[in-house]
């Protein structure tokens, strides 16, 4: 009885983790109250752009401080901003679920959740 259990455990521990594709595309981000915060564009090559908004129609507001662009790295399921508003304004790192153009990204900093970004693909 112990041998099959140990064999199954060894198999699970040695199985490769399922890798997720890094997020890429256009994401609409909202704050913790579900208010629109901005549109995040990830190019899939380490550069992003944030277009700030504060209206339900997602109209760009160029006066908001979180407008801008920057670089990012992917480490596992983390989005690590290297510069731009995700780093300088929010000081946030992201974790993503799903992959590619269908990912969902949650950004948080030392104070807690900052925003959630949902893909615009499919709806």
QUICOR-V439868 format. One record per residue. N is the residue number from 1. RES is the residue in one letter. OMEGA is omega as a letter, one per 40 degrees, with the letter a starting at -180 (NA if undefined). Layout:
n/res/omega
N/RES/OMEGA
N/RES/OMEGA
//
This chain:
n/res/omega
1/X/a
2/X/a
3/X/i
4/X/i
5/X/i
6/X/i
7/X/i
8/X/i
9/X/i
10/X/i
11/X/i
12/X/a
13/X/a
14/X/a
15/X/i
16/X/i
17/X/i
18/X/a
19/X/i
20/X/i
21/X/i
22/X/i
23/X/i
24/X/i
25/X/a
26/X/a
27/X/i
28/X/a
29/X/i
30/X/a
31/X/a
32/X/i
33/X/a
34/X/i
35/X/i
36/X/a
37/X/i
38/X/i
39/X/a
40/X/i
41/X/i
42/X/a
43/X/a
44/X/a
45/X/i
46/X/i
47/X/i
48/X/i
49/X/i
50/X/i
51/X/a
52/X/i
53/X/i
54/X/a
55/X/a
56/X/i
57/X/i
58/X/i
59/X/i
60/X/i
61/X/a
62/X/a
63/X/a
64/X/a
65/X/a
66/X/i
67/X/i
68/X/a
69/X/i
70/X/i
71/X/i
72/X/i
73/X/i
74/X/i
75/X/a
76/X/i
77/X/i
78/X/i
79/X/a
80/X/i
81/X/i
82/X/a
83/X/a
84/X/a
85/X/i
86/X/i
87/X/a
88/X/a
89/X/a
90/X/a
91/X/a
92/X/i
93/X/a
94/X/i
95/X/a
96/X/i
97/X/a
98/X/a
99/X/i
100/X/a
101/X/a
102/X/a
103/X/i
104/X/a
105/X/i
106/X/i
107/X/i
108/X/i
109/X/a
110/X/a
111/X/a
112/X/a
113/X/i
114/X/a
115/X/i
116/X/a
117/X/a
118/X/i
119/X/i
120/X/i
121/X/i
122/X/i
123/X/NA
//
